[in-house]
């Protein structure tokens, strides 16, 4: 049996952020992840200045692709709004591996199948790993959520998003980020996100139930997007999109059970104005580490905030995406 103070299931931004803080605080930590890093991770790869700050990240020393947008273009019902901003893009393939390596914590490739509470204290995973504290950072299908939180903290199907996207090598010419909101009745938005040194991510995402009720398959929205991109922004590009699903911020009242915690997408923390998950994942990972190291109360209801600051734009997008499901999220 392999013993550790803290066992983290999932090595993405939530897990690696928690691991780094725990190691700095003197805890013995082990990470289990079903994938071997670097690994493919579907994500637009848009990060905010808050993420850079929360990670105490030296951008100049970051060794991989990092691009800063001084402007983004928002398109809404025929309006084109060029907006000054400071936002960034990374490749998750590189970013997540860097975060995991920076944590300084040992990681093991292992697919978790069974978790149980140890009658003598702590938790046992697959009969091989024992820990006092357990952190679920394994995304939407996290086994820690499934085992200890699914009944107490069920997810609202109205907050489930579905996406299609593709990231690929492309010699783009436009360095700005472009976002199309509610195009052709899509209950969500599509994006063009360039990455440094010749990579591009394009995708489309929206609320799964509303797409299904509309009778318009998400593939039709995808075809509309690539037709638009082919006219100007990504002429002649070839695509092989892949889909995935996750949940926007809903009920996060039960996020600790005994000494087990859930973080990031396992808790369903993506922002409800821009569906961003990286920032909330990192903040929740830090919170879990503080709860373990300092005995702090673990809560996430005030963590997620809003990617656009929580003002009128955030609230309008929240309502337009979710039609008021649950409580709107403030910054």
Backbone bond lengths (Angstrom), bond angles and torsions (degrees), N, CA, C in turn:
res aa  C-N    CA-C-N  psi(-1)  N-CA   C-N-CA  omega(-1)  CA-C   N-CA-C  phi
1 X - - - 1.466 - - 1.530 109.40 -
2 X 1.321 117.11 131.21 1.465 122.48 178.32 1.522 108.35 -95.45
3 X 1.332 117.03 124.05 1.463 121.91 -175.48 1.530 110.54 -107.21
4 X 1.317 116.15 144.83 1.467 122.49 173.12 1.518 108.91 -149.88
5 X 1.325 116.38 157.70 1.467 119.38 174.92 1.521 109.99 -65.46
6 X 1.338 115.19 -45.70 1.465 121.51 -176.94 1.524 108.89 -131.17
7 X 1.308 115.19 130.45 1.460 121.23 173.88 1.520 107.68 -112.37
8 X 1.326 116.57 126.07 1.457 122.10 -179.01 1.524 108.55 -111.03
9 X 1.322 116.21 124.32 1.463 121.08 177.70 1.521 107.63 -97.05
10 X 1.325 116.31 104.36 1.457 121.74 -178.98 1.514 111.55 116.22
11 X 1.341 116.82 124.15 1.459 121.21 -175.85 1.514 114.84 -105.87
12 X 1.346 118.19 16.74 1.461 121.44 178.18 1.518 111.74 -74.28
13 X 1.342 118.45 -164.28 1.462 120.99 -175.82 1.533 114.75 -56.09
14 X 1.336 118.55 -39.49 1.465 120.11 178.99 1.517 110.69 -65.95
15 X 1.337 116.23 -49.67 1.448 120.41 -177.33 1.515 113.57 -65.80
16 X 1.338 116.96 -45.09 1.463 119.75 -178.32 1.523 111.99 -69.65
17 X 1.342 117.28 -32.77 1.468 120.35 177.86 1.522 110.90 -68.16
18 X 1.330 115.96 -42.91 1.463 119.64 175.89 1.524 110.35 -62.93
19 X 1.329 116.62 -43.03 1.461 121.05 -177.21 1.526 111.63 -60.97
20 X 1.316 116.59 -42.66 1.465 120.02 -178.12 1.528 111.21 -63.02
21 X 1.330 116.15 -45.69 1.463 119.22 179.71 1.524 111.25 -65.28
22 X 1.319 116.46 -40.15 1.462 119.74 179.87 1.523 111.20 -64.91
23 X 1.321 116.84 -42.90 1.471 119.80 178.67 1.520 110.61 -63.00
24 X 1.339 116.56 -42.59 1.459 120.35 178.00 1.523 111.60 -61.37
25 X 1.348 115.92 -28.98 1.461 120.65 179.08 1.511 113.76 -87.06
26 X 1.338 117.67 2.45 1.448 120.92 174.60 1.512 115.88 95.40
27 X 1.341 118.58 4.90 1.464 121.03 -179.85 1.525 110.90 -79.68
28 X 1.317 114.82 150.20 1.464 121.13 173.65 1.530 107.01 -90.06
29 X 1.327 116.87 118.66 1.462 121.74 -169.24 1.527 110.26 -126.89
30 X 1.318 115.52 143.76 1.462 122.06 173.46 1.514 108.45 -134.48
31 X 1.345 117.10 138.48 1.461 122.76 178.08 1.522 109.30 -110.93
32 X 1.327 116.57 133.53 1.458 122.28 171.35 1.523 108.58 -113.12
33 X 1.317 117.18 133.53 1.456 121.20 175.99 1.521 108.22 -143.66
34 X 1.319 115.82 141.23 1.465 119.31 -178.52 1.519 112.86 -70.11
35 X 1.341 116.36 -18.87 1.462 120.80 -179.66 1.518 111.19 -103.46
36 X 1.324 115.46 156.59 1.453 122.21 172.59 1.522 107.63 -96.86
37 X 1.324 117.28 125.92 1.468 121.65 -178.31 1.520 109.89 -86.80
38 X 1.349 116.79 146.70 1.464 129.07 -3.40 1.528 110.94 -65.97
39 X 1.327 115.69 144.20 1.458 120.61 -179.21 1.514 109.86 -134.99
40 X 1.323 115.23 153.96 1.453 120.31 177.80 1.518 109.26 -65.49
41 X 1.322 116.88 131.70 1.452 121.65 176.08 1.517 108.40 -135.69
42 X 1.317 116.25 117.01 1.457 120.23 179.17 1.521 109.92 -72.36
43 X 1.314 115.96 123.15 1.465 121.25 -178.54 1.518 107.49 -177.70
44 X 1.329 116.98 142.41 1.464 119.69 176.93 1.522 111.37 -61.28
45 X 1.350 117.13 -26.57 1.458 120.08 177.60 1.507 114.11 76.32
46 X 1.332 116.32 29.18 1.465 121.54 177.56 1.523 107.75 -92.92
47 X 1.341 118.19 123.99 1.453 121.06 176.51 1.521 110.29 -122.88
48 X 1.308 115.52 149.55 1.459 122.37 -175.85 1.522 110.98 -95.57
49 X 1.335 118.10 164.68 1.470 120.05 173.22 1.523 112.68 -58.23
50 X 1.339 117.31 -29.90 1.462 119.71 177.32 1.519 111.62 -63.48
51 X 1.339 117.09 -36.11 1.463 120.40 177.38 1.524 110.09 -63.31
52 X 1.328 116.50 -45.52 1.460 121.14 178.38 1.527 110.40 -57.89
53 X 1.327 115.93 -43.01 1.465 121.09 179.93 1.528 111.20 -67.86
54 X 1.326 117.03 -46.63 1.465 120.37 -178.22 1.525 111.97 -61.21
55 X 1.319 116.37 -33.09 1.465 120.88 -179.45 1.524 113.03 -84.85
56 X 1.344 116.72 -3.48 1.470 119.87 -173.92 1.524 109.05 50.30
57 X 1.318 114.43 50.49 1.460 122.45 -169.55 1.528 111.13 -94.25
58 X 1.308 117.14 125.05 1.460 123.06 174.31 1.526 107.25 -87.68
59 X 1.318 115.66 99.19 1.464 120.53 -174.81 1.526 111.31 -59.27
60 X 1.315 117.05 -38.65 1.468 120.54 -178.17 1.526 111.59 -64.38
61 X 1.329 116.99 -27.29 1.464 120.91 -177.95 1.525 112.88 -94.86
62 X 1.341 116.92 -6.55 1.463 119.55 179.96 1.529 108.94 -64.84
63 X 1.335 119.11 125.22 1.468 120.55 -168.59 1.522 115.72 -86.13
64 X 1.335 118.02 1.65 1.459 120.21 -174.10 1.530 110.70 -121.72
65 X 1.327 115.71 -170.88 1.465 120.65 -176.43 1.525 110.94 -63.96
66 X 1.343 114.85 128.54 1.463 121.19 179.14 1.519 106.80 -148.03
67 X 1.333 116.76 119.02 1.461 121.49 -177.21 1.522 108.83 -124.73
68 X 1.331 116.78 134.32 1.461 121.83 178.45 1.517 109.94 -106.39
69 X 1.333 115.75 130.86 1.464 121.41 176.29 1.523 109.11 -93.61
70 X 1.315 116.24 126.92 1.460 119.61 172.17 1.516 111.64 -91.50
71 X 1.344 115.08 -6.25 1.461 119.49 -178.36 1.521 108.74 -158.48
72 X 1.326 115.93 144.05 1.452 120.20 170.36 1.524 108.90 -127.13
73 X 1.308 116.04 156.11 1.455 121.92 -178.43 1.523 108.42 -113.80
74 X 1.321 116.01 119.86 1.464 120.82 177.14 1.523 108.36 -107.59
75 X 1.332 116.09 135.36 1.458 122.22 -179.86 1.531 107.50 -121.02
76 X 1.328 115.23 125.67 1.463 119.68 -176.38 1.524 109.59 -145.51
77 X 1.319 115.91 112.62 1.469 122.27 175.32 1.528 112.66 49.40
78 X 1.317 115.37 50.21 1.457 120.82 176.88 1.512 114.64 88.40
79 X 1.329 117.76 -10.75 1.460 121.28 178.79 1.522 110.30 -90.98
80 X 1.316 116.22 140.17 1.459 122.40 174.53 1.518 107.33 -115.95
81 X 1.343 115.94 117.06 1.456 120.88 -176.15 1.528 110.30 -117.54
82 X 1.337 118.26 100.15 1.474 119.77 173.71 1.535 108.36 -75.48
83 X 1.313 117.28 120.30 1.463 121.32 -172.57 1.526 110.66 -118.03
84 X 1.339 117.50 123.79 1.465 118.53 173.87 1.523 109.58 -66.43
85 X 1.326 116.62 143.22 1.464 119.30 -177.50 1.524 108.96 -162.02
86 X 1.320 115.41 171.20 1.459 122.27 166.35 1.521 106.21 -130.22
87 X 1.329 115.72 99.52 1.458 122.40 177.73 1.531 107.29 -134.32
88 X 1.321 116.18 167.43 1.451 119.27 -173.41 1.528 111.15 -135.76
89 X 1.330 115.60 159.44 1.469 120.08 171.65 1.519 109.58 -129.22
90 X 1.334 114.22 145.51 1.462 122.77 175.86 1.525 107.89 -135.42
91 X 1.306 117.25 168.74 1.464 121.25 169.92 1.520 107.61 -98.52
92 X 1.328 117.55 121.90 1.453 120.18 -177.53 1.531 111.60 -61.05
93 X 1.316 117.30 -31.34 1.457 122.07 176.53 1.533 110.54 -53.00
94 X 1.331 116.26 -40.75 1.459 122.32 -178.52 1.529 111.64 -89.00
95 X 1.317 116.31 -44.31 1.461 122.73 -172.99 1.524 111.53 -61.73
96 X 1.333 117.20 -47.90 1.458 120.58 -177.25 1.523 111.42 -65.60
97 X 1.325 116.80 -39.83 1.470 120.04 178.37 1.524 110.57 -64.82
98 X 1.332 115.91 -39.07 1.464 120.25 178.00 1.521 111.25 -64.44
99 X 1.330 117.39 -44.33 1.466 120.83 178.29 1.526 111.09 -60.93
100 X 1.320 116.20 -43.03 1.460 119.92 -179.06 1.526 111.00 -64.94
101 X 1.323 116.79 -44.46 1.462 119.98 178.53 1.528 110.97 -64.29
102 X 1.343 116.44 -40.84 1.465 120.78 -178.83 1.524 111.94 -64.67
103 X 1.325 117.07 -27.00 1.472 119.71 -179.19 1.514 111.89 -62.20
104 X 1.344 116.61 -27.92 1.453 120.21 -179.03 1.513 113.85 74.67
105 X 1.332 116.78 13.46 1.462 122.04 -176.13 1.524 109.70 -104.71
106 X 1.309 116.60 140.82 1.458 121.50 178.58 1.527 109.96 -67.35
107 X 1.331 115.88 136.45 1.456 120.57 176.50 1.523 109.20 -124.14
108 X 1.321 115.83 146.07 1.455 123.05 -178.55 1.521 108.62 -126.58
109 X 1.330 116.94 132.66 1.458 120.04 174.44 1.522 108.58 -75.80
110 X 1.320 115.31 115.28 1.468 120.22 -175.71 1.519 108.70 -158.99
111 X 1.305 117.87 129.16 1.464 122.54 175.42 1.523 108.80 -90.12
112 X 1.320 116.71 114.66 1.463 121.88 -177.13 1.526 109.71 -76.58
113 X 1.316 115.96 129.06 1.460 121.06 -178.60 1.529 112.74 -116.07
114 X 1.315 117.72 -31.36 1.463 119.25 -175.02 1.527 110.09 -146.52
115 X 1.327 115.57 130.05 1.463 121.61 177.11 1.523 107.92 -126.53
116 X 1.322 116.07 137.33 1.461 119.37 176.13 1.518 109.96 -143.77
117 X 1.327 115.05 151.02 1.454 120.09 174.42 1.521 108.63 -74.00
118 X 1.320 116.12 135.99 1.457 121.85 178.03 1.532 108.11 -82.61
119 X 1.322 119.25 125.13 1.468 120.89 179.95 1.528 113.35 -56.92
120 X 1.334 117.09 -25.28 1.464 120.17 179.58 1.529 112.25 -90.78
121 X 1.327 116.41 -1.47 1.460 120.66 178.87 1.514 112.77 123.03
122 X 1.307 116.51 140.52 1.447 121.51 178.56 1.516 112.66 84.60
123 X 1.339 115.50 -157.34 1.461 122.00 -173.63 1.528 110.04 -138.62
124 X 1.333 114.59 149.72 1.454 121.40 177.21 1.526 108.43 -121.06
125 X 1.324 116.21 130.31 1.462 122.18 -179.52 1.523 108.88 -113.88
126 X 1.324 115.23 118.29 1.471 122.95 175.64 1.525 113.02 53.72
127 X 1.326 116.36 27.39 1.458 120.01 178.21 1.511 114.33 66.88
128 X 1.360 117.70 6.65 1.466 121.56 -174.94 1.519 113.46 -115.99
129 X 1.330 116.35 -29.03 1.462 120.70 -172.21 1.527 109.65 -124.23
130 X 1.328 115.35 136.73 1.460 120.84 177.75 1.521 109.11 -127.19
131 X 1.328 116.30 140.53 1.460 120.52 179.03 1.519 109.66 -147.50
132 X 1.338 115.47 160.97 1.466 120.23 172.17 1.524 110.21 -83.06
133 X 1.345 116.25 -44.30 1.469 122.06 -179.41 1.526 108.97 -115.58
134 X 1.330 115.10 146.01 1.461 121.81 -178.30 1.523 109.21 -129.49
135 X 1.331 116.90 128.37 1.468 121.66 178.53 1.524 108.80 -117.14
136 X 1.323 116.26 123.18 1.451 121.52 175.30 1.514 110.32 -90.86
137 X 1.328 116.19 111.84 1.465 122.29 179.88 1.520 109.30 -132.88
138 X 1.334 115.53 33.11 1.454 121.04 -173.06 1.504 115.48 -97.96
139 X 1.337 117.45 23.00 1.462 120.35 175.36 1.516 113.06 78.06
140 X 1.325 115.29 -165.74 1.466 121.95 -173.81 1.524 112.45 -56.69
141 X 1.315 117.84 -35.97 1.472 121.79 -177.93 1.527 112.06 -99.76
142 X 1.290 116.84 28.24 1.465 121.78 -176.05 1.532 111.98 -58.66
143 X 1.327 118.32 128.32 1.469 119.96 -179.98 1.524 113.76 -66.39
144 X 1.331 118.24 -23.98 1.467 119.80 176.43 1.527 109.74 -69.70
145 X 1.324 117.24 -43.08 1.467 120.06 174.57 1.518 110.47 -60.05
146 X 1.312 116.37 -47.51 1.464 121.15 -176.63 1.529 111.58 -60.61
147 X 1.326 117.38 -38.14 1.455 121.46 -174.99 1.524 112.88 -80.33
148 X 1.334 117.65 -41.93 1.459 119.91 -169.13 1.526 115.23 -116.23
149 X 1.340 119.21 -12.68 1.460 119.27 -170.27 1.524 114.90 -126.84
150 X 1.295 118.94 -14.63 1.461 120.00 -171.79 1.521 112.18 -59.83
151 X 1.319 118.34 -42.28 1.467 120.80 -178.81 1.519 111.98 -73.27
152 X 1.339 117.15 -40.03 1.461 121.08 -176.74 1.520 112.46 -79.24
153 X 1.310 116.86 -25.78 1.463 120.80 -175.06 1.526 109.91 -134.54
154 X 1.342 117.86 64.11 1.473 120.18 -177.08 1.527 111.27 -66.82
155 X 1.320 115.47 149.50 1.462 120.26 -179.82 1.517 110.39 -88.46
156 X 1.318 115.62 145.57 1.465 121.05 178.58 1.521 109.22 -84.38
157 X 1.321 117.15 120.85 1.464 119.97 -178.39 1.531 111.05 -61.76
158 X 1.336 117.11 -26.65 1.470 119.98 179.30 1.531 112.04 -66.05
159 X 1.347 117.42 -15.79 1.456 121.09 -178.41 1.525 112.43 -103.52
160 X 1.328 116.80 11.04 1.461 119.89 178.76 1.523 109.91 -82.67
161 X 1.314 115.61 132.03 1.462 120.91 176.49 1.520 109.22 -106.88
162 X 1.304 115.14 154.26 1.464 121.09 174.38 1.526 106.84 -130.18
163 X 1.319 117.16 141.48 1.459 120.78 -175.50 1.517 111.34 -135.95
164 X 1.318 114.67 158.48 1.462 123.59 165.98 1.522 106.63 -131.61
165 X 1.323 117.07 134.83 1.464 118.22 178.35 1.514 111.23 -156.96
166 X 1.321 113.83 165.56 1.466 120.39 178.78 1.519 108.15 -148.63
167 X 1.332 116.51 133.18 1.464 122.43 174.05 1.519 108.08 -118.13
168 X 1.322 116.26 131.17 1.459 118.98 -171.65 1.528 110.32 -156.90
169 X 1.329 115.02 161.91 1.459 120.94 176.48 1.530 108.49 -70.05
170 X 1.337 116.02 127.84 1.467 120.00 -179.96 1.528 108.53 -158.41
171 X 1.304 116.72 134.60 1.459 122.59 -179.34 1.527 109.12 -84.40
172 X 1.329 115.44 75.08 1.460 120.10 -176.45 1.535 111.03 -69.41
173 X 1.332 114.15 156.72 1.460 120.50 178.92 1.529 112.32 -111.13
174 X 1.315 117.64 -27.05 1.470 121.74 -178.29 1.522 108.65 -98.00
175 X 1.347 119.32 115.31 1.462 122.12 -176.01 1.528 114.12 -86.12
176 X 1.336 117.96 1.56 1.465 121.37 -179.11 1.523 111.07 -88.91
177 X 1.319 115.56 158.02 1.463 122.15 173.11 1.528 108.70 -87.62
178 X 1.342 117.25 137.92 1.470 122.92 178.86 1.527 109.28 -122.26
179 X 1.335 115.73 133.47 1.468 121.90 -178.65 1.524 109.35 -131.25
180 X 1.337 116.38 128.75 1.465 121.54 177.77 1.525 108.99 -113.12
181 X 1.327 116.74 115.81 1.462 121.89 -176.36 1.529 110.69 -97.85
182 X 1.330 116.26 129.98 1.472 124.08 171.84 1.524 112.69 58.48
183 X 1.343 116.33 28.05 1.459 120.80 -178.95 1.526 109.94 -65.22
184 X 1.331 117.48 131.38 1.467 123.42 -179.79 1.533 112.31 55.47
185 X 1.338 115.26 33.90 1.464 119.64 177.62 1.513 114.72 79.67
186 X 1.337 118.21 7.93 1.462 121.53 179.20 1.536 109.88 -65.25
187 X 1.345 119.35 122.72 1.474 121.45 179.33 1.527 110.80 -80.11
188 X 1.326 115.14 63.38 1.446 122.29 -176.76 1.517 109.39 171.65
189 X 1.318 117.62 -145.40 1.464 119.06 179.42 1.519 110.64 -151.57
190 X 1.321 114.45 165.16 1.464 121.56 176.01 1.518 107.88 -120.62
191 X 1.336 115.93 163.21 1.453 118.39 -171.61 1.528 112.71 -146.67
192 X 1.319 112.45 155.89 1.461 124.70 170.59 1.523 104.82 -128.58
193 X 1.336 117.37 111.88 1.468 121.49 -176.61 1.533 108.67 -126.01
194 X 1.333 117.90 103.13 1.466 119.47 177.02 1.524 111.35 -73.13
195 X 1.322 115.58 150.90 1.461 122.55 175.96 1.525 108.46 -118.74
196 X 1.305 116.75 156.71 1.456 120.84 -178.46 1.528 110.96 -61.39
197 X 1.322 114.92 149.87 1.468 122.58 173.37 1.522 112.95 57.94
198 X 1.339 115.27 46.16 1.449 119.14 165.85 1.509 117.60 79.48
199 X 1.327 118.24 40.55 1.462 121.28 169.79 1.521 108.85 -127.21
200 X 1.326 115.46 155.39 1.459 121.41 -177.36 1.520 109.50 -143.06
201 X 1.331 116.12 138.73 1.463 121.15 173.24 1.520 107.79 -119.60
202 X 1.326 116.48 127.48 1.460 121.37 174.53 1.522 107.72 -128.06
203 X 1.322 115.49 146.74 1.458 116.99 -177.59 1.510 112.19 -170.46
204 X 1.315 113.73 177.20 1.450 121.78 -178.93 1.523 108.18 -147.08
205 X 1.321 116.77 139.03 1.460 120.03 -179.42 1.506 111.20 -150.44
206 X 1.315 115.74 146.28 1.457 119.90 179.55 1.513 111.39 -162.71
207 X 1.316 115.26 -178.99 1.445 121.89 -175.75 1.529 110.34 -75.73
208 X 1.328 116.24 120.46 1.461 121.96 -169.48 1.528 113.41 -59.53
209 X 1.337 117.33 -46.15 1.468 119.69 -176.75 1.519 111.59 -65.26
210 X 1.327 116.80 -40.04 1.459 119.96 -177.78 1.530 111.09 -71.53
211 X 1.330 117.40 -33.77 1.468 119.80 174.79 1.523 109.67 -63.89
212 X 1.322 116.16 -43.74 1.465 120.43 179.99 1.522 111.22 -62.38
213 X 1.333 117.03 -43.05 1.475 120.39 -179.18 1.519 112.28 -67.97
214 X 1.339 116.59 -27.28 1.467 119.79 -177.14 1.525 112.22 -70.41
215 X 1.333 116.60 -21.33 1.454 120.06 -178.04 1.513 113.87 79.10
216 X 1.343 116.74 3.01 1.471 121.48 177.82 1.519 108.17 -106.18
217 X 1.304 116.98 115.75 1.457 121.18 -177.73 1.522 110.22 -66.33
218 X 1.337 116.39 147.12 1.460 120.17 -179.66 1.524 111.66 -60.34
219 X 1.325 117.53 -25.96 1.465 120.11 177.20 1.524 111.93 -64.00
220 X 1.319 116.32 -31.38 1.467 119.30 176.74 1.520 110.25 -67.73
221 X 1.329 116.41 -39.70 1.467 119.55 175.66 1.529 110.50 -65.28
222 X 1.324 116.72 -38.13 1.464 120.52 177.57 1.526 110.66 -62.10
223 X 1.301 117.27 -45.36 1.467 120.63 -179.84 1.523 111.29 -61.59
224 X 1.330 116.17 -36.92 1.465 119.84 176.95 1.527 110.45 -64.03
225 X 1.332 116.65 -41.40 1.460 120.48 179.98 1.521 111.40 -62.68
226 X 1.329 117.98 -49.74 1.470 118.64 -174.94 1.525 111.63 -69.50
227 X 1.333 116.21 -27.42 1.462 118.99 173.97 1.523 110.12 -64.44
228 X 1.334 116.04 -41.55 1.467 121.18 177.78 1.532 110.55 -65.08
229 X 1.329 117.12 -44.36 1.458 120.72 -178.72 1.525 111.83 -65.01
230 X 1.311 116.52 -35.64 1.463 120.30 -177.20 1.525 111.87 -66.36
231 X 1.325 116.50 -24.41 1.467 119.52 -178.85 1.520 112.28 -72.81
232 X 1.355 117.65 -26.23 1.462 117.74 -173.95 1.527 114.10 -149.36
233 X 1.329 118.42 -54.82 1.462 121.51 -166.95 1.527 113.94 -81.78
234 X 1.331 117.65 -31.32 1.468 120.18 -176.94 1.525 109.55 -142.50
235 X 1.308 115.44 58.16 1.460 121.41 -177.17 1.527 111.30 -62.02
236 X 1.334 115.37 129.25 1.448 120.71 175.68 1.512 115.78 78.06
237 X 1.321 117.94 6.50 1.466 120.22 -179.78 1.527 111.05 -70.75
238 X 1.321 115.99 151.10 1.462 122.20 175.93 1.529 108.77 -111.63
239 X 1.321 116.61 143.15 1.464 120.17 -171.73 1.526 111.29 -127.69
240 X 1.324 113.77 147.20 1.464 122.09 172.32 1.525 107.04 -140.67
241 X 1.336 117.34 73.94 1.473 120.39 -171.36 1.526 112.67 -70.76
242 X 1.322 114.65 150.59 1.461 122.83 177.30 1.530 107.66 -126.68
243 X 1.311 116.42 144.08 1.459 120.52 -177.98 1.511 113.09 -105.96
244 X 1.315 115.67 157.45 1.458 122.53 172.73 1.522 108.16 -157.61
245 X 1.321 115.49 173.43 1.455 119.76 -175.34 1.527 109.99 -142.07
246 X 1.336 116.28 148.79 1.467 121.70 174.90 1.521 108.39 -156.20
247 X 1.331 116.80 -179.99 1.459 120.89 -173.94 1.522 111.41 -118.97
248 X 1.338 115.17 138.98 1.458 120.44 172.47 1.520 109.50 -77.87
249 X 1.321 114.16 169.16 1.458 121.22 -175.54 1.531 112.04 -57.48
250 X 1.315 115.37 122.91 1.460 121.88 176.93 1.511 110.20 -131.50
251 X 1.320 116.53 -129.84 1.455 121.89 -179.71 1.522 109.65 -75.58
252 X 1.312 117.17 118.40 1.463 121.15 178.31 1.530 109.91 -127.02
253 X 1.321 116.34 36.99 1.452 120.49 -178.88 1.524 112.02 -75.96
254 X 1.326 117.71 -35.80 1.469 121.06 -178.01 1.519 108.51 -109.25
255 X 1.323 116.59 96.82 1.461 121.34 -176.97 1.529 111.37 -125.02
256 X 1.330 115.42 2.16 1.461 120.93 174.00 1.522 108.35 -137.99
257 X 1.330 115.68 134.89 1.457 121.52 175.97 1.522 107.22 -134.56
258 X 1.318 116.60 107.17 1.456 119.39 -172.37 1.511 109.95 63.62
259 X 1.313 116.77 -120.23 1.467 121.09 176.59 1.523 111.42 -110.03
260 X 1.332 116.66 26.29 1.465 122.24 174.89 1.528 109.05 -108.62
261 X 1.330 116.50 137.96 1.461 123.25 -175.73 1.535 108.70 -127.77
262 X 1.340 116.19 151.91 1.460 120.13 168.85 1.519 108.99 -120.64
263 X 1.339 115.22 147.28 1.456 122.32 -175.57 1.523 109.43 -138.92
264 X 1.336 116.44 166.05 1.458 122.08 171.85 1.513 114.06 54.94
265 X 1.330 116.25 -139.61 1.463 120.72 -178.25 1.526 112.32 -66.07
266 X 1.321 118.15 -20.32 1.466 120.20 174.95 1.522 110.15 -63.15
267 X 1.337 116.36 -30.65 1.461 121.60 177.65 1.525 112.09 -93.10
268 X 1.339 117.42 -10.43 1.463 121.34 -177.45 1.509 110.95 71.90
269 X 1.344 116.64 69.34 1.463 120.63 -170.89 1.524 115.02 -114.62
270 X 1.310 119.73 1.36 1.464 120.26 -175.81 1.528 110.96 -58.25
271 X 1.316 116.38 141.58 1.457 120.72 -176.16 1.521 111.16 -64.55
272 X 1.331 115.72 149.53 1.455 120.61 -174.38 1.524 112.68 -94.33
273 X 1.328 117.52 0.93 1.461 117.71 173.35 1.532 111.10 -100.22
274 X 1.343 118.11 -37.15 1.467 120.19 -178.38 1.529 112.91 -126.87
275 X 1.331 117.31 5.90 1.471 122.09 176.38 1.532 111.68 58.76
276 X 1.329 116.85 32.54 1.461 122.72 -178.79 1.521 110.05 -86.84
277 X 1.342 117.00 132.60 1.446 120.14 -177.26 1.510 115.89 -113.48
278 X 1.338 118.79 -18.57 1.462 120.65 -173.56 1.527 111.32 -66.52
279 X 1.334 117.40 -49.66 1.466 120.49 -178.96 1.520 112.97 -58.69
280 X 1.346 118.22 -52.25 1.462 119.27 177.94 1.519 113.36 -59.98
281 X 1.332 117.36 -34.43 1.470 120.28 178.51 1.524 110.66 -62.65
282 X 1.313 116.43 -45.91 1.468 120.70 -179.09 1.520 110.84 -64.40
283 X 1.328 116.80 -45.44 1.465 119.64 -179.12 1.527 111.38 -64.01
284 X 1.326 117.34 -38.93 1.462 119.24 179.38 1.528 111.10 -68.94
285 X 1.343 117.37 -35.99 1.458 120.34 176.27 1.515 111.58 -61.94
286 X 1.333 116.06 -42.23 1.461 119.88 177.42 1.528 110.77 -63.63
287 X 1.324 116.62 -40.58 1.470 120.28 179.47 1.534 111.48 -62.00
288 X 1.327 115.78 -43.34 1.464 119.27 -179.74 1.532 110.41 -62.44
289 X 1.332 116.37 -41.73 1.458 119.84 178.90 1.529 111.21 -62.79
290 X 1.327 116.87 -42.31 1.466 120.40 179.47 1.528 111.81 -64.94
291 X 1.330 115.82 -36.51 1.462 119.40 178.43 1.521 110.96 -63.57
292 X 1.323 116.35 -37.85 1.467 120.71 -179.64 1.525 111.02 -75.16
293 X 1.317 116.90 -44.83 1.465 120.32 -174.80 1.520 113.09 -75.67
294 X 1.332 116.54 -36.38 1.461 120.68 -172.08 1.519 114.16 -114.52
295 X 1.339 116.74 -3.74 1.453 119.25 -176.76 1.514 112.79 72.24
296 X 1.349 117.41 20.07 1.464 121.19 -179.17 1.523 110.31 -69.44
297 X 1.329 115.45 150.58 1.467 120.22 176.18 1.526 108.60 -65.06
298 X 1.327 116.09 131.69 1.463 120.21 -178.12 1.513 109.60 -96.13
299 X 1.317 115.63 113.71 1.461 121.39 177.46 1.523 108.94 -140.25
300 X 1.343 115.40 149.33 1.457 120.74 -179.25 1.525 112.50 -125.40
301 X 1.332 117.81 -1.18 1.464 119.40 -176.11 1.518 112.13 -65.52
302 X 1.338 118.16 -19.82 1.462 120.88 179.05 1.522 112.49 -109.26
303 X 1.339 117.39 12.17 1.459 120.39 -173.96 1.520 112.87 -90.13
304 X 1.322 117.87 -45.21 1.453 119.62 -166.05 1.515 113.45 -61.37
305 X 1.332 117.31 -48.83 1.445 119.51 -177.97 1.519 111.62 64.84
306 X 1.323 115.94 -149.29 1.459 121.73 -178.02 1.518 108.58 -144.02
307 X 1.310 116.76 135.86 1.463 120.86 -175.59 1.520 112.75 -62.05
308 X 1.344 116.76 -29.60 1.470 120.39 -176.86 1.519 112.88 -100.27
309 X 1.331 117.24 14.58 1.453 119.95 172.14 1.508 116.06 100.98
310 X 1.333 118.82 -8.58 1.457 120.37 175.23 1.517 115.57 85.69
311 X 1.335 117.63 4.58 1.454 120.77 179.78 1.519 112.46 -82.19
312 X 1.334 116.18 -153.76 1.466 121.01 -175.49 1.521 111.34 -61.19
313 X 1.356 117.32 -43.51 1.463 119.90 -178.72 1.529 110.74 -61.09
314 X 1.341 116.63 -43.65 1.463 120.46 178.74 1.516 111.52 -60.65
315 X 1.316 116.04 -45.46 1.466 120.28 -175.95 1.525 111.75 -68.96
316 X 1.317 116.31 -36.90 1.463 119.13 178.14 1.529 111.37 -66.56
317 X 1.341 116.53 -42.88 1.452 119.12 178.66 1.523 111.40 -67.38
318 X 1.318 117.08 -39.93 1.465 121.47 175.37 1.531 109.70 -54.33
319 X 1.314 115.98 -51.11 1.476 119.63 -178.38 1.526 110.90 -64.79
320 X 1.336 117.00 -42.54 1.461 119.94 -176.86 1.535 111.63 -65.61
321 X 1.326 117.13 -36.97 1.463 120.25 178.81 1.524 111.61 -73.69
322 X 1.336 116.38 -46.00 1.466 120.25 -167.99 1.516 114.10 -105.72
323 X 1.346 117.39 -8.73 1.458 122.29 -176.24 1.534 111.22 52.94
324 X 1.349 114.24 39.73 1.452 119.48 173.37 1.515 115.35 76.10
325 X 1.340 118.91 17.93 1.476 120.57 177.65 1.526 108.61 -64.54
326 X 1.319 117.04 122.82 1.460 120.47 -179.83 1.516 110.71 68.89
327 X 1.315 115.04 -164.25 1.458 121.40 -177.29 1.520 110.67 -90.80
328 X 1.327 116.36 134.96 1.457 120.44 178.33 1.522 109.49 -63.34
329 X 1.316 116.86 149.37 1.453 122.09 -175.27 1.513 110.01 -97.00
330 X 1.306 116.77 127.85 1.456 121.98 175.17 1.514 109.51 -95.49
331 X 1.318 115.39 164.86 1.466 119.34 -179.88 1.513 110.43 -71.91
